[in-house]
Structure formats: C-alpha cells, structure tokens
C-alpha cells in the first residue's frame, strides 16, 4: 500500500511521515532535501535554478514511486510527484521565475512519466494557513528557507487548494494543521491516526 503526504512548505509533512511510520510500522520515503544539489542555489537565485531544481525533484520522485510499487511493502511518502507538476513548477512559471520554454519542456516530461505512475492509495493533505507555515519554517531554522517570501507561500497555498478541490484519482484525507499539534500533543496525533485507520479500512 502507498500512502502519501502532501502540503505546503512547513506544513509538517516530514514530522508526520516519521510519526506515522513509527506507529504503523510503515517504511518511510522522505523528500530529498539534504542531498539535493540545487536547493541552496535555487533560494539564492530562483530564476536561474528553477528548471534544474524541478527536473531534479521530478526524477527523484519518479524513482521513489517506481521503487514503492516494486517493493511490495506499505510505504508512506513525504510529498508526491503531483505537487511538483501541479503546484511548484506552474507557480514558478506564473511568477516569471521559469521560462515558458523550460516550463513546456518540464510539463512534457511529467506528462510522459505520469503514464507510468499509479496514484497513492491514500493521499493525506496537510492544510495550513500562511502564519502557521511561517511559524513552523522559523522553528526548524533551515538557513536556505530564511529567504522564502510570504507571497510565495500564499501563491503555493492557493495552488494547493485548487489541486485538492479537484483531486479525484484516489482516496483523500484532509488534516487541518492550524488547530492541532501532532508533534507535541499525543491526543492530536491519536486523532489523526484514528482518521487514517478509518480510511485504510475503507481501502479493503
């Protein structure tokens, strides 16, 4: 079974992936942040590095999805291949941080890859407002994230909401993270786990 977490930067995907992996005994697949050779450059000069970064993520997540399906295990994945294609790349293009030529090239590549990709059995979307995102980004203190602009997060949030409102390729669970703290409050985590368990039972 393939469970995936989706959500904006700072919504708590990695933390929840870790907690759910421990609770259910699932194998966790994380976003390639620490070894990504483009991230620092991208935040310093988005226009120059946007295409390189997005192609790197696309390749990395495509490999992940193939590996998940081949493993035969139950895997929880931190961020999906769809978020790159439907949220991050179009957002960079609309902000004039990716040329139309690069965006068309990227979109064509995703379209081809998506024919070989099965959607997750369950998608968990972490919904958060911009103040919550900013608070959590500041807490974790990644240096390269210090320069993220509020309008960038806001635009991403709008695209996430639009994507989720039309998501019909699999089961979907929305978790509102503004009003819960699954990191520090066991009751909140328990509530999320109960909701996920109910959704998983519905898969069989």
BABA-92168 format. One record per residue: residue number from 0; residue in one letter; x, y, z of N, C-alpha, C in turn. Coordinates in Angstrom, 2 decimals. Each point is the difference from the previous one (the first is absolute). Layout:
BEGIN
PT num residu     nxx     nyy     nzz    caxx    cayy    cazz     cxx     cyy     czz
PT NUM      A       X       Y       Z       X       Y       Z       X       Y       Z
...
//
This chain:
BEGIN
PT num residu     nxx     nyy     nzz    caxx    cayy    cazz     cxx     cyy     czz
PT   0      X    0.84   -1.19    0.00   -0.84    1.19    0.00    0.89    1.26    0.00
PT   1      X   -0.46    1.01   -0.70    0.76    1.24   -0.14   -0.82    1.15    0.60
PT   2      X    0.51    0.57    1.10   -0.64    1.15    0.63    0.93    1.19   -0.23
PT   3      X   -0.55    1.15   -0.36    0.85    1.16   -0.26   -0.51    1.22    0.74
PT   4      X    0.95    0.84    0.44   -0.36    1.26    0.65    0.28    1.16   -0.95
PT   5      X   -0.98    0.90   -0.09    0.15    1.18   -0.83   -0.21    1.23    0.86
PT   6      X    0.64    1.11   -0.37   -0.20    1.24    0.73    1.11    0.99   -0.27
PT   7      X   -0.28    1.24    0.27    0.92    1.09   -0.26    1.28   -0.11    0.84
PT   8      X    0.98    0.82   -0.31    1.26    0.06    0.75   -0.34    0.39    1.45
PT   9      X    0.43   -0.82    0.97   -0.24    0.32    1.40   -1.32   -0.52    0.56
PT  10      X   -0.72   -0.83   -0.78   -1.30   -0.49    0.50    0.14   -1.19    0.95
PT  11      X    1.20   -0.59    0.07    0.23   -1.10    0.96    0.06   -1.38   -0.64
PT  12      X    0.21   -0.06   -1.31    0.00   -1.30   -0.71    1.06   -0.96    0.52
PT  13      X    1.23    0.49    0.13    1.10   -0.89    0.40   -0.21   -0.52    1.42
PT  14      X   -0.44    0.89    0.90   -0.25   -0.40    1.39   -1.09   -1.06    0.06
PT  15      X   -1.11    0.24   -0.71   -1.11   -0.96    0.04    0.38   -1.31   -0.69
PT  16      X    0.77    0.08   -1.07    0.48   -1.21   -0.67    0.76   -0.88    1.00
PT  17      X    0.86    0.64    0.77    0.82   -0.71    1.00   -0.88   -0.64    1.08
PT  18      X   -0.95    0.79    0.52   -0.88   -0.49    1.08   -0.88   -1.16   -0.47
PT  19      X   -0.55    0.11   -1.21   -0.88   -1.06   -0.52    0.80   -1.25   -0.34
PT  20      X    1.20    0.21   -0.51    0.87   -1.13   -0.33    0.30   -0.82    1.26
PT  21      X    0.27    0.71    1.10    0.29   -0.69    1.28   -1.25   -0.70    0.52
PT  22      X   -1.15    0.68   -0.04   -1.23   -0.54    0.56   -0.48   -1.24   -0.76
PT  23      X   -0.05    0.10   -1.33   -0.55   -1.10   -0.81    1.04   -1.03   -0.45
PT  24      X    1.28    0.35    0.18    1.07   -0.90   -0.48    0.17    0.08   -1.51
PT  25      X   -0.38    1.13   -0.58    0.15    0.19   -1.45    1.42    0.45   -0.33
PT  26      X    0.42   -0.29   -1.22    1.30    0.50   -0.48   -0.18    1.45   -0.46
PT  27      X    0.90    0.88    0.45   -0.13    1.42   -0.34    0.93    0.38   -1.15
PT  28      X   -0.53    0.73   -0.95    0.80    0.56   -1.09   -0.07    1.52    0.10
PT  29      X    1.16    0.61    0.25    0.03    1.45    0.25    0.39    0.78   -1.24
PT  30      X   -0.35    1.29    0.04    0.39    0.90   -1.07    1.52    0.18    0.03
PT  31      X    0.59    0.07   -1.17    1.45    0.08   -0.12    0.46    1.44    0.24
PT  32      X    0.09    0.39    1.28    0.34    1.39    0.31    1.50    0.14    0.30
PT  33      X    0.52   -0.86    0.86    1.38    0.15    0.46    1.03   -0.22   -1.11
PT  34      X   -0.31   -0.90   -0.95    0.99   -0.29   -1.04   -0.35    0.66   -1.34
PT  35      X   -1.01    0.88    0.03   -0.42    0.67   -1.25    1.05    1.05   -0.38
PT  36      X    0.65   -0.16   -1.16    1.09    0.92   -0.36   -0.46    1.38   -0.48
PT  37      X   -1.32    0.19   -0.14   -0.50    1.26   -0.58   -0.70    0.93    1.00
PT  38      X   -0.41   -0.54    1.16   -0.87    0.79    0.90    0.60    1.34    0.42
PT  39      X    1.24   -0.02    0.48    0.62    1.26    0.45    0.08    1.01   -1.13
PT  40      X    0.45   -0.48   -1.17    0.10    0.89   -1.16   -1.36    0.56   -0.38
PT  41      X   -1.01   -0.85    0.08   -1.35    0.41   -0.39   -0.51    1.15    0.87
PT  42      X    0.17   -0.11    1.31   -0.50    1.06    0.88    0.82    1.29   -0.13
PT  43      X    1.25   -0.13   -0.49    0.82    1.20   -0.23   -0.38    0.67   -1.33
PT  44      X   -0.35   -0.82   -1.00   -0.33    0.55   -1.32   -1.03   -0.92   -0.68
PT  45      X   -1.27    0.24    0.34   -1.08   -0.89   -0.46   -0.09   -0.07   -1.54
PT  46      X    0.17    1.15   -0.63   -0.16    0.04   -1.45    1.04   -0.88   -0.70
PT  47      X    1.22    0.05    0.49    1.09   -0.76   -0.63   -0.15   -1.50    0.22
PT  48      X   -0.47   -0.41    1.17    0.07   -1.42    0.38   -1.35   -0.72    0.05
PT  49      X   -1.09    0.69   -0.30   -1.34   -0.61    0.14   -0.16   -1.28   -0.83
PT  50      X    0.40    0.05   -1.26   -0.19   -1.15   -0.88    0.84   -1.19    0.48
PT  51      X    1.26    0.28    0.33    0.89   -1.07    0.49   -0.57   -0.68    1.24
PT  52      X   -0.48    0.84    0.93   -0.54   -0.53    1.25   -1.23   -0.87   -0.27
PT  53      X   -0.92    0.50   -0.83   -1.24   -0.74   -0.25    0.26   -1.32   -0.73
PT  54      X    0.93   -0.01   -0.92    0.34   -1.26   -0.71    0.65   -0.98    0.97
PT  55      X    0.82    0.52    0.90    0.63   -0.86    1.01   -1.07   -0.66    0.88
PT  56      X   -0.97    0.80    0.47   -1.08   -0.53    0.84   -0.86   -1.01   -0.78
PT  57      X   -0.29    0.33   -1.24   -0.83   -0.88   -0.83    0.66   -1.38   -0.15
PT  58      X    1.28    0.01   -0.30    0.76   -1.24   -0.16    0.05   -0.78    1.31
PT  59      X    0.27    0.72    1.09    0.11   -0.62    1.32   -1.32   -0.66    0.42
PT  60      X   -1.11    0.71   -0.21   -1.30   -0.55    0.43   -0.51   -1.09   -0.93
PT  61      X    0.34    0.10   -1.25   -0.37   -1.06   -0.95    0.67   -1.32    0.43
PT  62      X    1.27    0.08    0.33    0.73   -1.18    0.49   -0.65   -0.55    1.27
PT  63      X   -0.36    0.92    0.90   -0.65   -0.39    1.26   -1.27   -0.81   -0.26
PT  64      X   -0.86    0.54   -0.87   -1.29   -0.66   -0.26    0.20   -1.38   -0.61
PT  65      X    0.95   -0.11   -0.93    0.30   -1.30   -0.61    0.48   -0.97    1.08
PT  66      X    0.92    0.47    0.86    0.54   -0.85    1.08   -1.09   -0.43    0.98
PT  67      X   -0.93    0.93    0.31   -1.09   -0.31    0.93   -0.85   -1.13   -0.55
PT  68      X   -0.38    0.09   -1.26   -0.85   -1.02   -0.63    0.72   -1.35   -0.11
PT  69      X    1.30    0.05   -0.24    0.77   -1.25   -0.16    0.30   -0.66    1.33
PT  70      X    0.02    0.78    1.09    0.42   -0.53    1.31   -1.00   -0.98    0.59
PT  71      X   -1.30    0.19   -0.34   -1.02   -0.87    0.58   -0.28    0.31    1.47
PT  72      X    0.60    1.06    0.52   -0.19    0.38    1.41   -1.02    1.12    0.09
PT  73      X   -0.45    0.27    1.25   -0.83    1.18    0.22    0.96    1.16    0.29
PT  74      X   -0.11    1.02   -0.85    0.95    1.11    0.06   -0.76    1.31    0.21
PT  75      X    0.57    0.87    0.84   -0.55    1.35    0.14    1.02    0.97   -0.61
PT  76      X   -0.49    0.84   -0.90    0.88    0.88   -0.78   -0.22    1.47    0.38
PT  77      X    1.11    0.69    0.24   -0.01    1.42    0.33    0.01    0.80   -1.31
PT  78      X   -1.14    0.52   -0.39   -0.26    0.77   -1.22   -0.08   -0.89   -1.25
PT  79      X   -0.90    0.41   -0.91   -0.30   -0.80   -1.19    0.57    0.63   -1.27
PT  80      X    0.04   -0.79   -1.04    0.47    0.48   -1.30   -0.96    1.04   -0.59
PT  81      X   -1.28   -0.08    0.42   -1.02    0.91   -0.55    0.20    1.44    0.47
PT  82      X    0.53    0.15    1.21    0.18    1.35    0.54    1.01    0.80   -0.80
PT  83      X    1.04   -0.67   -0.47    0.99    0.68   -0.84   -0.66    0.49   -1.29
PT  84      X   -0.79   -0.88   -0.60   -0.55    0.29   -1.33   -1.19    0.95    0.03
PT  85      X   -0.83   -0.09    1.05   -1.23    0.80    0.03    0.12    1.25    0.87
PT  86      X    1.05    0.07    0.83    0.10    1.13    0.93    1.31    0.77   -0.18
PT  87      X    1.13   -0.67    0.23    1.27    0.73    0.04    0.45    0.50   -1.37
PT  88      X    0.01   -0.86   -1.00    0.45    0.44   -1.34   -0.92    1.07   -0.60
PT  89      X   -1.34   -0.20   -0.01   -0.87    1.05   -0.55    0.10    1.31    0.77
PT  90      X    0.23   -0.09    1.31    0.14    1.21    0.80    1.26    0.77   -0.40
PT  91      X    1.10   -0.71   -0.19    1.24    0.65   -0.43   -0.18    0.65   -1.37
PT  92      X   -0.73   -0.70   -0.86   -0.25    0.53   -1.34   -0.84    1.27    0.07
PT  93      X   -1.06   -0.03    0.81   -0.90    1.16    0.08    0.68    1.20    0.66
PT  94      X    1.03   -0.25    0.83    0.74    1.09    0.64    1.18    0.47   -0.86
PT  95      X    0.05   -0.51   -1.23    1.10    0.31   -0.92    1.37   -0.44    0.54
PT  96      X   -0.03   -1.07    0.80    1.25   -0.55    0.52    0.41   -1.26   -0.79
PT  97      X   -0.85   -0.41   -0.96    0.35   -1.07   -0.93   -0.52    0.42   -1.38
PT  98      X    0.85   -0.12   -1.01   -0.42    0.43   -1.34   -1.09   -0.93   -0.54
PT  99      X   -0.76    0.49   -0.94   -1.05   -0.83   -0.62    0.62   -1.21   -0.70
PT 100      X    1.15    0.21   -0.62    0.69   -1.11   -0.68    0.34   -1.11    0.99
PT 101      X    0.58    0.38    1.16    0.36   -1.00    1.02   -1.24   -0.66    0.59
PT 102      X   -1.04    0.80    0.23   -1.23   -0.53    0.60   -0.66   -1.01   -0.95
PT 103      X   -0.04    0.30   -1.28   -0.58   -0.93   -0.97    0.80   -1.30   -0.08
PT 104      X    1.30    0.13    0.04    0.89   -1.16    0.00   -0.26   -0.86    1.24
PT 105      X   -0.08    0.65    1.16   -0.26   -0.67    1.27   -1.37   -0.71   -0.04
PT 106      X   -1.02    0.72   -0.46   -1.36   -0.55   -0.03   -0.09   -1.22   -0.90
PT 107      X    0.71    0.05   -1.11    0.02   -1.12   -0.95    0.64   -1.23    0.66
PT 108      X    1.06    0.24    0.76    0.70   -1.08    0.70   -0.92   -0.63    1.05
PT 109      X   -0.70    0.85    0.77   -0.92   -0.51    1.02   -1.14   -0.80   -0.63
PT 110      X   -0.53    0.51   -1.09   -1.11   -0.67   -0.68    0.39   -1.42   -0.40
PT 111      X    1.21   -0.15   -0.50    0.51   -1.33   -0.38    0.16   -0.88    1.24
PT 112      X    0.63    0.53    1.04    0.24   -0.77    1.23   -1.31   -0.43    0.66
PT 113      X   -1.00    0.90   -0.03   -1.26   -0.28    0.71   -0.73   -1.22   -0.57
PT 114      X    0.31   -0.37   -1.23   -0.61   -1.20   -0.60    0.51   -1.27    0.67
PT 115      X    1.15    0.10    0.68    0.61   -1.17    0.65   -0.19    0.03    1.51
PT 116      X   -0.72    1.01    0.48   -0.14    0.20    1.45   -1.43   -0.28    0.44
PT 117      X   -0.12   -0.81    1.05   -1.33   -0.21    0.60   -0.15    0.97    1.16
PT 118      X   -1.18    0.60    0.17   -0.17    0.91    1.13    0.05   -0.75    1.33
PT 119      X    0.27    0.71    1.11    0.01   -0.69    1.30   -1.37   -0.56    0.34
PT 120      X   -0.02   -1.05    0.81   -1.27   -0.59    0.45   -0.74    0.97    0.91
PT 121      X    0.78    0.79    0.76   -0.58    1.02    0.86    0.90    1.23   -0.02
PT 122      X   -0.59    1.15   -0.29    0.72    1.28    0.06   -0.47    0.76    1.24
PT 123      X    0.96    0.40    0.84   -0.32    0.79    1.19    0.49    1.42   -0.25
PT 124      X   -0.93    0.94   -0.05    0.37    1.39   -0.27    0.03    0.80    1.29
PT 125      X    1.14    0.60    0.31    0.14    0.83    1.20   -0.29    1.45   -0.39
PT 126      X   -1.16    0.47    0.43   -0.43    1.36   -0.33    0.46    0.96    1.10
PT 127      X    0.65    1.09   -0.40    0.48    0.98    0.99   -0.04    1.41   -0.60
PT 128      X   -0.31    0.99    0.84    0.03    1.39   -0.45    1.45    0.49    0.02
PT 129      X    0.23    1.13   -0.67    1.37    0.52   -0.13    0.65    0.28    1.37
PT 130      X   -0.71    0.61    0.99    0.65    0.22    1.30    0.51   -1.30    0.65
PT 131      X   -0.78   -1.08   -0.12    0.43   -1.30    0.54    1.26   -0.48   -0.72
PT 132      X    0.01    0.12   -1.32    1.15   -0.43   -0.80    1.25    0.78    0.41
PT 133      X   -0.13    1.32    0.11    1.13    0.86    0.36    0.54   -0.38    1.38
PT 134      X   -0.91   -0.21    0.94    0.38   -0.37    1.37    0.81   -1.31    0.00
PT 135      X   -0.47   -0.98   -0.78    0.68   -1.31    0.00    1.31    0.04   -0.78
PT 136      X    0.05    0.82   -1.05    1.25    0.16   -0.76    1.07    0.64    0.90
PT 137      X   -0.41    1.02    0.77    0.96    0.68    0.90    0.49   -0.94    1.10
PT 138      X   -0.92   -0.83    0.49    0.36   -0.94    1.08    1.10   -0.96   -0.43
PT 139      X   -0.09   -0.51   -1.23    0.98   -1.02   -0.40    1.32    0.62   -0.46
PT 140      X   -0.03    1.30   -0.33    1.24    0.76   -0.20    0.92   -0.49   -1.11
PT 141      X   -0.55   -0.42   -1.13    0.88   -0.33   -1.14    0.46    1.31   -0.63
PT 142      X    1.29    0.17   -0.11    0.56    1.28   -0.44   -0.53    0.43   -1.37
PT 143      X   -0.06   -0.97   -0.94   -0.40    0.36   -1.36   -1.47    0.40   -0.10
PT 144      X   -0.80   -0.31    1.05   -1.42    0.35   -0.03   -0.27    1.41    0.55
PT 145      X    1.03    0.65    0.55   -0.19    1.33    0.58   -0.48    1.03   -1.00
PT 146      X    0.34   -0.23   -1.28   -0.33    1.01   -1.01   -1.35   -0.26   -0.69
PT 147      X   -0.74   -1.00    0.46   -1.31   -0.28   -0.62   -0.95    1.17    0.26
PT 148      X   -0.60    0.48   -1.07   -0.88    1.16    0.13   -1.43   -0.44    0.34
PT 149      X   -0.71    0.88    0.71   -1.39   -0.29    0.38   -0.90   -0.17   -1.22
PT 150      X    0.22    0.82   -1.03   -0.85   -0.11   -1.19    0.23   -1.32   -0.72
PT 151      X    1.22   -0.54    0.13    0.33   -1.30   -0.60   -0.82   -1.11    0.69
PT 152      X   -0.02    0.02    1.34   -0.77   -0.99    0.78   -1.49    0.13   -0.28
PT 153      X   -0.47    1.24   -0.10   -1.42    0.27   -0.24   -0.42   -0.55   -1.37
PT 154      X    0.81    0.25   -1.02   -0.30   -0.51   -1.35   -0.02   -1.54   -0.01
PT 155      X    0.96   -0.59    0.71    0.04   -1.47    0.08   -1.26   -0.53    0.66
PT 156      X   -0.42    0.65    1.09   -1.22   -0.42    0.71   -1.21    0.03   -0.92
PT 157      X   -0.11    1.06   -0.79   -1.13    0.12   -0.93    0.01   -1.14   -1.01
PT 158      X    1.18   -0.36   -0.48    0.11   -1.09   -0.98   -0.30   -1.35    0.65
PT 159      X    0.44   -0.17    1.25   -0.31   -1.24    0.73   -1.51   -0.17    0.13
PT 160      X   -0.68    1.07    0.41   -1.45   -0.07    0.20   -0.71   -0.33   -1.32
PT 161      X    0.45    0.61   -1.08   -0.61   -0.26   -1.32    0.22   -1.46   -0.41
PT 162      X    1.21   -0.51    0.24    0.32   -1.39   -0.38   -0.84   -0.98    0.84
PT 163      X   -0.04    0.23    1.31   -0.72   -0.91    0.90   -1.50    0.02   -0.29
PT 164      X   -0.54    1.16   -0.34   -1.45    0.09   -0.26   -0.41   -0.83   -1.22
PT 165      X    0.97   -0.27   -0.89   -0.34   -0.80   -1.18    0.65   -1.38    0.01
PT 166      X    0.53   -0.41    1.16    0.73   -1.28    0.09   -0.98   -1.17   -0.01
PT 167      X    0.06   -0.82   -1.04   -0.96   -1.12   -0.12    0.66   -1.32   -0.38
PT 168      X    1.34   -0.07    0.07    0.67   -1.22   -0.48    0.23   -1.03    1.11
PT 169      X   -0.45    0.32    1.21    0.16   -0.96    1.10   -0.67    0.54    1.26
PT 170      X    0.14   -0.77    1.08   -0.59    0.41    1.29    0.76    1.20    0.55
PT 171      X   -0.74    0.91    0.65    0.59    1.23    0.51   -0.44    0.25    1.44
PT 172      X    0.96    0.35    0.85   -0.30    0.40    1.38    0.63    1.38    0.23
PT 173      X   -0.81    0.96    0.44    0.53    1.35    0.26    0.16    0.18    1.51
PT 174      X    1.21    0.43    0.41    0.28    0.26    1.42    0.30    1.49    0.14
PT 175      X   -0.79    0.69    0.80    0.18    1.43    0.22    1.03    0.20    1.12
PT 176      X    1.20    0.45   -0.35    1.07    0.04    1.00    0.06    1.33    0.77
PT 177      X   -0.85    0.95   -0.35   -0.02    1.27    0.75   -0.43   -0.22    1.45
PT 178      X   -0.93   -0.93    0.19   -0.62   -0.15    1.32    0.44   -1.24    0.77
PT 179      X    1.00   -0.70   -0.54    0.50   -1.17    0.74    1.53    0.02    0.04
PT 180      X    0.56   -0.75    0.94    1.45   -0.08    0.14    0.38   -1.47    0.18
PT 181      X    0.11   -0.71   -1.14    0.29   -1.45    0.12    1.44   -0.27    0.43
PT 182      X    0.85    1.03   -0.05    1.41   -0.18    0.41    0.11   -0.11    1.51
PT 183      X   -0.71    0.87    0.72    0.16    0.09    1.46   -1.20   -0.51    0.79
PT 184      X   -1.13   -0.22   -0.67   -1.21   -0.41    0.72   -0.43   -1.40   -0.45
PT 185      X    0.20   -1.00    0.87   -0.34   -1.39   -0.36   -1.47   -0.17   -0.36
PT 186      X   -0.88    0.78    0.63   -1.44   -0.11   -0.31   -0.28    0.42   -1.45
PT 187      X    0.66    1.07   -0.44   -0.17    0.47   -1.38    0.53   -1.03   -0.99
PT 188      X    1.15   -0.58    0.34    0.57   -1.04   -0.87   -0.95   -1.21   -0.05
PT 189      X   -0.56   -0.36    1.15   -0.94   -1.12    0.07   -1.21    0.22   -0.87
PT 190      X   -0.48    1.24   -0.02   -1.16    0.34   -0.82    0.32   -0.18   -1.49
PT 191      X    1.18    0.45   -0.41    0.43   -0.14   -1.40    0.13   -1.49   -0.35
PT 192      X    0.60   -0.77    0.91    0.18   -1.44   -0.22   -1.35   -0.71   -0.15
PT 193      X   -0.98    0.39    0.83   -1.34   -0.59   -0.09   -0.64    0.27   -1.37
PT 194      X    0.15    1.23   -0.47   -0.57    0.36   -1.31    0.65   -0.80   -1.12
PT 195      X    1.33   -0.16    0.09    0.73   -0.75   -1.03   -0.41   -1.47    0.04
PT 196      X   -0.11   -0.56    1.21   -0.40   -1.41    0.15   -1.37   -0.24   -0.64
PT 197      X   -0.93    0.92    0.22   -1.34   -0.12   -0.58    0.07    0.02   -1.53
PT 198      X    0.84    0.85   -0.54    0.16    0.08   -1.47    0.63   -1.28   -0.55
PT 199      X    0.98   -0.51    0.71    0.70   -1.21   -0.48   -0.94   -1.20    0.00
PT 200      X   -0.83   -0.12    1.03   -0.96   -1.11    0.04   -0.95    0.08   -1.17
PT 201      X   -0.28    1.22   -0.44   -0.87    0.18   -1.16    0.65   -0.40   -1.31
PT 202      X    1.32   -0.23    0.03    0.71   -0.38   -1.24   -0.16   -1.49   -0.30
PT 203      X   -0.39   -0.76    1.01   -0.06   -1.46   -0.21   -1.44   -0.48   -0.22
//
